[in-house]
Amino acid sequence: MRTPHPLVKLIDTAGKGHYLYDGKTNRIIKISSNMYRFLTLAGNRLEEELTVELQQEHKNEDIVEGLNVLERLDNDFGIFAESGLRRRTLGPIGVEDAQAVLEKGSSQLILEVTEACNFRCRYCVFSGGYGTQRRTHGNRHMPWNVAQAAIDFYYAQSRVLRNTSIGWYGGEPLIRFDLIRKCVDYARSLDWVYPEGLHFSLTTNGSLLTDEIIEFLVASNVGVLISLDGPQNEHDRNRVTVDGKGTFSRVFGRAQCLVQRMTGEDNRKARFLTIYAPDTDLLAVNDFFVRQQIAPERTSPISPGHDGFSSWVGSRADMGAGELYEKYCRTVGGLESHNISFMKSMFEEDFIRIYKREISTVLEETGGTGACFPGSHRVYVSVDGIFHMCERTPNTLPIGSVWKGFDVPRIVELVNTFRRVMDSRDCRNCWAVRFCPICYVHLATNDGQLIPPASAICNAHRNNLAERLATYCRILELNPHAFDYMEDIHLVGYAERS
């Protein structure tokens, strides 16, 4: 028996515990230190070669028992098969298959109501630092007839869903508050099967939250996601106006007014989004949010690929991320007590994904992907009425328009190309395949083609996952119930197989 185990990752929790993660079944199996040593030596050796080397350290009966354990694991779960997944992705689809998926409706419609913005955040995806795939800030606005046609399309597609959502994006969407107000009134006038399930949301820099706008957002039950990057010196480092001035003083006071108006259950409608660049002092950002008693909805690094920040990649340890990560782990594990509300917004999602992973009882033949089916989860409509998969995908991958609906043949082409690209030998033999975050945005070229992901992206993902798996196991050693609270958390948008 050979034990190359291409989909197996060995986990060592700093010498305290040893585990085996199996990418075929998504299981984490605790193993002895001897078994860990056994598997570390195994590699691609024949059983006879391995036995000879192990006899220098172990008794023959221990070696035989170890080989028997491996054989049982292999027979029960196929863990030590000599090849990876038979297929990484599902097979190709046809037009009828795509139509059947799209006819189920989309959970979210997002309208890009303007390309204009009164800020010039240095890391913004529209800053011009991401090449030609991304548009830059402009002066185009969405006309009412485009917004109306988009809502009509979404209503026809999704009116029977229990939960529907219409959101606004930019630029700075509150520049077009007049259009947003009109959209809300129009959408509510339609005959939704579940009108109580119709939700509204917008992402804003917060600077234009006048008293009038705040009153409307509160009265209309609009969820608001406000960009706030921490205390003034950190926020103003990258979030600046057109003339380069800091924006904290314009944002924070207005955001506080909105939060104060949204009380009780409605208070969850006002949330914060924090972005950090490699020059951000994350310890200072954490202290600020703890003092202000604010827990950001999400804290994320800048999107990769920005020319102006590429030289700083890999400097996370210099920003305090390592210290915060250790505090988070020791607090969740019960060894220390810290306010981890901000740290959870940075680190928790990774552990939720591990905790909520689907564990197979039989050998899986496909690994799925982290990409959603184009048009099935959300529809992003640009100012000119063109459909895109979401706000993250570049403008080179349109999937229809408000005038003609979904371009089903194009969607079929994209899905089949994506599945073909992601079904490579490397992908089928990648131990991290079940947690793969690669989607269309990582594969798109300037001419609208899809190509294999860069090896640097895959390596970074595997390294991060290996660290998170080891930490997950280490925390459970400290506190077996540390992650029980995650049982009722729903991780939206993850593991929608394409």
Secondary structure as UniProt FT lines:
FT   TURN            6..7
FT   STRAND          8..12
FT   TURN            14..15
FT   STRAND          18..22
FT   TURN            23..26
FT   STRAND          27..31
FT   HELIX           33..42
FT   TURN            43..44
FT   HELIX           47..54
FT   TURN            55..57
FT   HELIX           60..77
FT   TURN            79..80
FT   HELIX           95..102
FT   TURN            103..104
FT   STRAND          108..112
FT   TURN            122..123
FT   TURN            125..126
FT   TURN            129..130
FT   HELIX           131..133
FT   HELIX           144..158
FT   TURN            159..160
FT   STRAND          164..169
FT   HELIX           173..176
FT   HELIX           177..189
FT   HELIX           195..197
FT   STRAND          198..204
FT   TURN            207..208
FT   HELIX           211..219
FT   TURN            220..221
FT   STRAND          222..227
FT   HELIX           232..238
FT   STRAND          240..241
FT   TURN            242..243
FT   HELIX           248..261
FT   HELIX           264..269
FT   STRAND          270..276
FT   TURN            278..279
FT   HELIX           282..292
FT   STRAND          298..301
FT   TURN            304..305
FT   TURN            307..309
FT   HELIX           310..312
FT   TURN            313..314
FT   HELIX           316..319
FT   HELIX           321..332
FT   TURN            333..334
FT   HELIX           341..355
FT   TURN            374..376
FT   STRAND          378..381
FT   TURN            383..384
FT   STRAND          386..388
FT   TURN            391..392
FT   TURN            395..396
FT   STRAND          400..401
FT   TURN            402..404
FT   STRAND          405..406
FT   HELIX           408..421
FT   TURN            422..423
FT   HELIX           425..428
FT   TURN            431..432
FT   HELIX           433..435
FT   HELIX           440..443
FT   TURN            446..447
FT   HELIX           455..478
FT   TURN            480..483
FT   HELIX           484..488
FT   TURN            492..495
//
